[in-house]
Structures are given as C-alpha cells and as structure tokens.
Amino acid sequence: ENMENTMEIEIALKTAIEYEIRVREAYVEAFDETTDPIGKRVFGLLADEEDKHVKFLEYQLDHWGKSGKLALDRLETALPKTEEIEKEVAKLETTLTSENRNEEISMLEKAQKVELETTSYYKKLVSELPDEGKALFKRFVEIEEGHLALAQAELDSLTGSGFWFDMREFDVGNRY
C-alpha cells in the first residue's frame, strides 16, 4: 500500500512540475510579446510566481526521494497567501486603452487555458492523493485560482467588458 502512495506522490509531483513549466512559459512568452507596461508587470509577476512553484515542487520531489515525506512545513513560506495575490489583482484596476490589444488578449487567453488545465489537474490530485499530497495540492489550487482571477481581471480591463470579477461594474456614463 505504501509503495503505491510513494509512486502516486512522486508521479503527481513530476507531472505538477511539467504543468507549472508550461504555465511559466505561457507567461514568459506573454511578457516578451506585450508592449504595455502594466501588462509586462502582470506577466512578469505571474512568470516569477510560476518559477517559484517549479523550484518549490522540485524541492519537494527531492525531499520526497530522500525521506519519503513531503516538506509541508515549507508550504506557507514558499507559496504566497491567496490574499496577497488578491491584493495584486486589486491594484490592477487599470485603464488600458491602447488601440491594439489583440495580441495581449490572445496571450492572456492562452495563459488562462494552461492555468485552467493545471488547476483541474491539481483538483484531481486533491481528490485522489493520500493526505499529505492533498494538503500540498490544495494550496496550489487556491494559488492557481488566484492567478486565473488575475488573468481574468487583466483580460476584462483589456476587452473593456466592464466586468470585474464577474460582477457588472457600475457605469455612471450610461443612463438608458
């Protein structure tokens, strides 16, 4: 039984690393492509964040290989609090009004797609793994959902959809 757990967690970690690398690449590419300074800041922040995830998961994999345990004590320090990510999101209520935003929009949509795939993989792990694995990937689900919110917020401000976190913004301009 224990052998099976060991394999399960090891495979979960290795796969998670692959997912995180894909997400990081999506943000790095977006960072390189976008000309907007705010967009650059957002993509840079997210790429950096994903890079930390990759290193954190690699550390966990190494620790697991040596001790057969996850270093869950490292979880809080290595991964940002959901509130911190939300604070970043709040700062982003920006007015991006440049003429050509299509490229950035498509980069964001691409990044979102990868984030969604990653998040659903983590949710699957939370439901299937033994307890210590559950605890690890639960935090990742929260964090990636924070990223999705961040990307969505950026997307909304770019498309001018006037939706902020799925809530209609109050628009004083139009009184029909």
Buried (B, 14 or more C-beta within 10 A) or exposed (E): EEEEBBEBBBEBBEEBBEBBBBBBBBBBBBBEBBEBEBBBBBBBBBBBBBBBBBEBBBBBBEBBEEEEEBBBEBBEEBBBEBEEBBEBBEEBEBEBEEEEBEBBBEBBEBBBEBBBBBBEBBBEBBEEBBEBBEBBBBBBBBBBBBBBBBBBBBBBBBBEEEBBEEEEEEEEEEEE
